[in-house]
């Protein structure tokens, strides 16, 4: 195990865009999915580092070499009346696993949630990813059986939005 002092966690910057995309592509390969195409890579850079970021990206490094990343964004709990931190991705390259990198990155994110007075820190895990499931259980994560995760794809969103009566949309952004 690497000494946690050897692991550096930091917020990614525009200069890290290629590194971040490379790590996202490594996650896609791990999940046996197609990685982001050219247009998606450009959107990732804009959404991470543009004037109105949509998410935050963090890198974990060992000896100045990026070995992991996490992507988070803020959500909100009306029942708690507090912000929540949502973890979209946490991925550690295979050669850096079992070195404490994932734990260091997760702990760093938990500190951010604490600093932001978050009432929750949430994420989802693919049901086949036993490595991640074990990791999160070891950290004290609890699977929520009472909630079901739903998703609409872009085409489904378009279908619903265009089937609604034509009204002036609210200014949500």
VMD Tcl script that draws the C-alpha trace (Angstrom):
set ca {
  {0.00 0.00 0.00}
  {1.23 3.45 -0.89}
  {1.58 5.93 1.94}
  {-1.39 8.30 1.66}
  {1.11 11.16 1.80}
  {2.36 9.97 -1.61}
  {-1.13 10.38 -3.08}
  {-2.06 13.89 -4.16}
  {-5.70 14.82 -4.77}
  {-6.47 18.03 -6.64}
  {-9.15 19.69 -8.69}
  {-8.57 19.23 -12.40}
  {-7.84 22.31 -14.52}
  {-8.19 23.03 -18.23}
  {-4.58 21.89 -18.65}
  {-5.72 18.45 -17.44}
  {-8.44 18.08 -20.08}
  {-6.61 15.43 -22.15}
  {-5.68 13.50 -19.01}
  {-9.24 13.58 -17.74}
  {-10.62 12.39 -21.07}
  {-8.03 9.61 -21.15}
  {-9.17 8.44 -17.71}
  {-12.83 8.61 -18.78}
  {-11.94 6.48 -21.80}
  {-10.20 4.00 -19.48}
  {-13.41 3.76 -17.44}
  {-15.42 3.18 -20.63}
  {-13.02 0.36 -21.60}
  {-13.33 -1.15 -18.11}
  {-17.13 -1.10 -18.41}
  {-16.88 -2.42 -22.01}
  {-18.60 0.69 -23.35}
  {-17.72 3.04 -26.17}
  {-15.88 6.11 -24.91}
  {-16.82 9.70 -25.72}
  {-16.64 10.69 -29.39}
  {-15.01 13.92 -30.59}
  {-18.13 16.04 -29.94}
  {-18.61 14.54 -26.47}
  {-14.94 15.19 -25.61}
  {-15.41 18.86 -26.56}
  {-18.55 19.05 -24.40}
  {-16.73 17.45 -21.48}
  {-14.04 20.12 -21.66}
  {-16.62 22.91 -21.91}
  {-18.76 21.47 -19.12}
  {-15.80 20.97 -16.79}
  {-13.75 24.06 -17.47}
  {-15.99 26.54 -19.28}
  {-17.47 29.74 -17.83}
  {-20.42 27.87 -16.26}
  {-19.09 24.45 -15.17}
  {-21.67 21.67 -14.99}
  {-19.49 19.39 -12.84}
  {-16.22 19.29 -10.94}
  {-13.41 16.91 -11.79}
  {-10.71 15.75 -9.40}
  {-7.49 13.88 -10.09}
  {-5.50 11.57 -7.87}
  {-1.79 11.42 -8.58}
  {1.11 9.32 -7.42}
  {4.53 10.84 -8.14}
  {2.82 13.50 -10.27}
  {1.26 10.77 -12.46}
  {-2.56 10.83 -12.72}
  {-3.93 7.42 -11.69}
  {-7.58 8.14 -10.86}
  {-10.35 10.64 -11.26}
  {-13.71 11.57 -9.80}
  {-16.53 13.66 -11.18}
  {-19.04 15.28 -8.83}
  {-21.85 17.77 -8.95}
  {-24.16 19.34 -6.43}
  {-27.78 18.34 -5.90}
  {-30.24 19.35 -3.22}
  {-32.46 17.63 -0.65}
  {-35.66 19.51 0.08}
  {-36.41 17.29 3.08}
  {-33.03 18.01 4.65}
  {-32.98 21.55 3.27}
  {-29.31 21.00 2.50}
  {-27.10 20.60 -0.53}
  {-25.89 17.11 -1.45}
  {-22.77 15.96 -3.25}
  {-23.36 13.46 -6.04}
  {-20.48 11.29 -7.24}
  {-20.91 10.49 -10.93}
  {-17.61 8.67 -11.52}
  {-14.77 7.40 -9.39}
  {-12.24 5.36 -11.33}
  {-8.76 4.13 -10.45}
  {-6.45 2.72 -13.12}
  {-5.84 -1.01 -12.58}
  {-2.11 -0.57 -11.82}
  {-2.95 1.86 -8.98}
  {-5.63 -0.24 -7.28}
  {-5.01 -1.58 -3.78}
  {-2.68 1.36 -3.09}
  {-5.19 3.46 -1.16}
  {-5.86 5.81 -4.09}
  {-9.61 5.21 -4.20}
  {-9.90 5.67 -0.45}
  {-7.85 8.88 -0.52}
  {-9.96 10.28 -3.36}
  {-13.22 9.30 -1.65}
  {-12.07 10.80 1.67}
  {-11.15 14.02 -0.11}
  {-14.64 14.18 -1.62}
  {-16.19 13.50 1.79}
  {-14.23 16.48 3.18}
  {-15.61 18.64 0.35}
  {-19.14 17.47 1.21}
  {-18.52 18.32 4.86}
  {-17.12 21.78 4.01}
  {-20.18 22.48 1.84}
  {-22.49 21.38 4.66}
  {-23.96 18.60 2.55}
  {-26.66 16.47 4.12}
  {-25.88 13.56 1.80}
  {-23.10 12.14 -0.35}
  {-24.61 9.82 -2.94}
  {-23.60 7.71 -5.93}
  {-24.70 4.71 -7.97}
  {-22.81 1.51 -8.71}
  {-23.38 -1.00 -11.48}
  {-24.74 -4.23 -10.00}
  {-22.01 -6.35 -11.66}
  {-19.09 -4.25 -10.36}
  {-18.18 -6.36 -7.33}
  {-14.88 -4.51 -6.88}
  {-16.67 -1.17 -6.47}
  {-19.49 -2.67 -4.39}
  {-16.95 -4.12 -1.95}
  {-15.01 -0.86 -1.84}
  {-18.08 1.20 -0.96}
  {-19.32 -1.34 1.59}
  {-15.94 -1.22 3.31}
  {-16.24 2.57 3.53}
  {-19.66 2.24 5.16}
  {-21.75 2.95 2.08}
  {-25.28 1.60 2.28}
  {-27.28 0.27 -0.65}
  {-30.71 1.87 -0.76}
  {-33.25 -0.79 -1.63}
  {-36.22 1.49 -1.13}
  {-35.27 3.80 -4.02}
  {-35.23 2.90 -7.72}
  {-32.94 4.74 -10.05}
  {-34.71 5.89 -13.26}
  {-33.35 7.41 -16.44}
  {-34.59 9.07 -19.58}
  {-32.32 9.12 -22.62}
  {-31.91 12.21 -24.78}
  {-34.47 10.92 -27.30}
  {-36.99 10.21 -24.55}
  {-36.44 13.66 -23.04}
  {-37.06 15.21 -26.47}
  {-40.25 13.16 -26.95}
  {-41.67 14.23 -23.58}
  {-40.63 17.87 -23.95}
  {-42.06 18.19 -27.45}
  {-45.32 16.51 -26.49}
  {-46.00 19.16 -23.82}
  {-48.23 22.13 -24.60}
  {-46.33 25.05 -26.09}
  {-45.70 27.49 -23.24}
  {-42.88 29.79 -22.33}
  {-40.28 27.62 -20.55}
  {-39.23 28.73 -17.07}
  {-35.79 30.27 -16.74}
  {-34.09 27.50 -14.76}
  {-30.48 28.24 -15.55}
}
mol new
graphics top color blue
foreach p $ca { graphics top sphere $p radius 0.5 }
foreach p [lrange $ca 0 end-1] q [lrange $ca 1 end] { graphics top cylinder $p $q radius 0.2 }
display resetview
